[in-house]
């Protein structure tokens, strides 16, 4: 095998599949836009379920799309056509919709299922590789998933056809988002435990260290007092505040090292001249993702942020450690 041959194959597969998607995009103008809109709009109005069915690789796409639509807030499930004929049709009703996925458009298991589907033809959409097939005649909307050839060397393994089908199905999901005006906030409610949901809902005050857990002094205290406080509460920072909890500044471990290296008498000095009086902060009701962005977009990555309330009173600190524990990742810096 000549050097570079493998990279050529990789490149050709991507080009072939991309070209198939581009070709399919040109065929979209043949579809009835109102039918597609009504397909989803009427389903939502009926509070119905969207089912997906397919066999083999098409079945895998059906499972993936059922999961995708469920993540968008629509009740959506995979319907195994074989199991459906043996008792699993129970949950399916006339108010539901179904999307049939088949490369040939004549998959035997789906053909046997169709006569028993309770929903009318207008509630059926086909992602089919043959628009003149038996299954196409049973759907009110047919999206053309045909390809000239598979990217497979032997033109056998589903490659280009599955990529195209998945792309068209994803396009339908985005159409649904538009129809129901899905917002980031609504999307987040379906992902409460994942990073997607956390980035859109988790507030700083949910994971910050409270003021009581952090070393704090007033500006007339000595550096020795700071060291003792930070030893007692080792969070990497000491907050300098007044009696009303207004933040006057901060001292971090680096500040202490620099002071001790430059002055043998530094321990007895007041910290007023050593502290950072203009620290970068975040708000307690701010999204954690926003606070993380503040940390990452500075000239040098900030590992700790003092947290303030709406009255600019210090409430605690937010550290990289808490962000990592919550599942967030820190972008690498060059």
N, C-alpha and C positions, 0 to 999 in steps of 0.2 A: 504494500500500500504506500503510495507516494506521500511524502510529507505535505501536510496541508489538506489532505483529502477529507479527513474527519471534519475539519473546520468548514470545508466547502459543503459537506452534507448538512451540517448544522445550519449554515447560512441559507441553503436552498429550502430546507423545511420551513424556516421562518418566513421566507419570501413567498413560498407557495401558499402557506396558510393566510398570510396577510393579504395576498391577492384575492383569495377566495372570499375573505371578508369584504374587501373593497367591491368585488363583483356583486355580492349579496346586497350591499348598501344601495347599489343602483336599482335593484329590483324593489326596494321598499316603496318607491313611488306608485307601485301598482296596488298597494294595500289600501283598504278603506279606513281612513283615520278615525272616522266616527264610530265604526264598529269596534276598533281597538279601545277607544275611550269608553264606550258603553260596556264593553266586556268587563272592565275593571270597575267602572262607576256603578253599574247596576249590581255587581257582586257585593260591593261595599254597602250599598243601600239595602240589599236583602240580608246583610250580615251572614253571607254564605262563606263556604270554605273553598279554597283553591287547591285542587288536587293535581298532581303530576304523575304520569305513568309512562313507563318505558321498560325495555328489557335489555340486558347486557350493558354495554357502554352507555346506551341511551338511558337506561335505568339509573346509572350513576349520575348522569347529568340531571335527571329528574329529581333524585334525592338532593343534589346540591342546590337546585333551584327552589325546592320546597323549603330548604333551610334558609336560603337567601330571602325569600318573601316573608318567612316567619320573622326574620330579623328586622324586617321593615314594618312589622306590626300586623300583618295579614295572617289569619289562620290558614296555614298551608301545610299539606302533608303529601308524602309519597304514597301512591296506591300501587301495590304489586298486582299486576294484572292476573297472575295465576292464583294468588291467594284471594283476590277479590271474587273470583268465581267459586271459591270454596268457603265463603262466609264473611269475607272482609268488606263486602259492599254495604254492610249495615250502616256505617256512618255517612254514606253518600246520599244526598237528597237532591230534589229537583231545583233547589235554590242555589246549589253549588255550581262551580265552574271546574273544568278539567282541561289540562294541556297534555296532548298526546305527542310523544316524542318517538320518531321512528325514521331511520335512514331510508329504508325501502318504501315506507308508507303502506306496507302490507304485513307488518309483523303479526304472525298468527295469533299469539297470545292476546294482543290488543284487539285484533279483529273479532275474536271470540267474545271479548269483554263488551265491546261497544253496544250490542243490542240490549244489554242489561243495564246500561247506564241510565239513571233516572232523569238526568238533566237534558233539556232540549238541545237541538243542534246549535242554536245561537249561543249556548253556554260552553261551547267546545272550541278550542284553538289547537291547531296542529303545527308542530315544528317538524316538518317532513322533508325527506330527501326526494320525494316524488309528488309534485303538486297535482298529478292526475290519478293518483292512487285511490284505492278503496277507502283508506282512512281519510284522505283529503275530502272525499265526498260526504263524510260524516261530520265535518267541521265547518263552522261559519267563517272562520278566519284561518288561512293557511299561510305560513311563512316558509319561503323556499329555502331549504337547507341543502340543496343539491350542490355537488362539487364536480369539477371535471375529472379529478383523480385524487386519490389519497397521497399524502406525502410519503407514505410507506414505499420502500423500494419495489415491493411486489404489488403495490396498489391494492393491498388487502386489509391491513390493520387500520381500524378507524383512527385517523389522525386529523387530516384536514376537515373531515366531516364533523367530528366531535368538537373541534375548535370553533367551527362556524356555528354549530348549534348552540354551544355554550355562549358565544358572543351575542347571538340573537336573543337568547333567553335573558342574558344580563341586560340587554337593551330594553326588554319588556319590563324588567324590574325597575329600571330608571324611569320609564314611562309611568309606572305605578306611583313612584315617589312624587312625580310632578302632579299627577291627577289628584292625589290626596294631600298635596302640599306638605309633605313630610319635612319637618324641621330637624335640626341637629338635636334639639332637646327631646323631641319625640323618639328619635332614633336611639338616644342614650337610654331611655327607659327600658328598652329591650336588651340592653347590654350592661346591666348594673354591676356585674362582677368583673367584667373585662376592662382592658385598658381603654377601649373606645368609650365606654360609659363613664369611666372614671375621669377621663380627660374632659368630658363635657359636664360633669356634675360634681365631682369631688372638690370641696372647698378647703382652703388652707387650714381653717380652724379644726378640720376633722383629723388632721395628722400632725399638726404642729406640737412642739413641746411647750407646755404652759409656762407662764412666768415663774411659777413656784419651782419649776424643775431646772431653772437656769440661774447661773451665778449673776448677781447684780450688785452694784455699788453706787455711791453718789460721786460726783466729780471731785469732791474734796478728799476722798479716800486715797490711800497710798497704793503703790503698785504691789506692795507686800499683801495688802488686804485683797487685792484682785487675785493674786496667786493662791491665797488661802481659800477664797470663795470658789475659784475654778478647780481646785483640788477636791473640794467638797461636792461640787456639781460639775463633773468633767464633760461638758458639751462642746468645748472648743471655742467658747465665746463668753465674754462677760459684758452684760448690758450696763450702761451708765445711765441712770435715770434720776429724776427728782422725786420729791415726796408724793407728787401727784401722778407718778408713772409716765410723765412725758420723757421721751427718749432724748438724752443729751449726746449720746455717742456710744461707741462700742470699742472693746479691746479684744483682739484675737491673739492666739498663741504667737503668731509671727511678730506682732507688735511688742510683745514681752521680750522675745529673743533679741530683737533689734535694740531695745532699750538697755538690756543687760550687757550687750556687747559694746555699747558705746559709752556707758556710764556706770562706774562701780557703785555709785550712790543711788542708782535708779530705784531700788526697792523702797527707799524712804520718800521718794518724790510723789507729789500728788499726780493723779492720772489726768488732770485737766489738760496738760500739755502733751500727753502721750496718746490720747484716744483719738479715734476717727470720729470727727464731729459731723460728718456728712455721709453716713452709711446708706447704701441702697437697701430699701425695705420693700415689703409687700403688705397687702391688706388681708385681714383675717377672713373676709367674705369673698376674697378673690379666688378664682379657679386655680387649683394646683398646677394645671398645665400652663397657665399664664405666669405663675411664679417661677416655674421651671424655665420658661422662655427668658425671663429676666435674668436668671442665673447664667444661662448659656450664652446670651448675646452680649455680655460685657467683654471688654478687652481681655480679661482673664476670668476663667470660670470661677464663680462665687459658690462656695459650698454651704454658706449659712446666711439666711436673711432674717433680720428682726421683723416681727409681725406686729402691725399696728391696727387699731380699730378705727372706726370712722371719725373719732375725735382725736386721732393721732396719739393715743395712749398705747404704750407698748403692752402686748398681750402674751408674747412668747417668741419662739424662734422656729424657723423651718429649715431643716438640714437636708443635705443630699441623702443621708442615711434613711430618713423617713420616706423620701421619694422612691428610693430603690425598694424599700420594704413594701410600698404600695403598688409596685409593679412597673413604675416608670423607668425609662432608661435614659442615660445621659449620653448625648451625642459626643462622639470622639472629636477632639480638637487637634488641628495640625500643629 
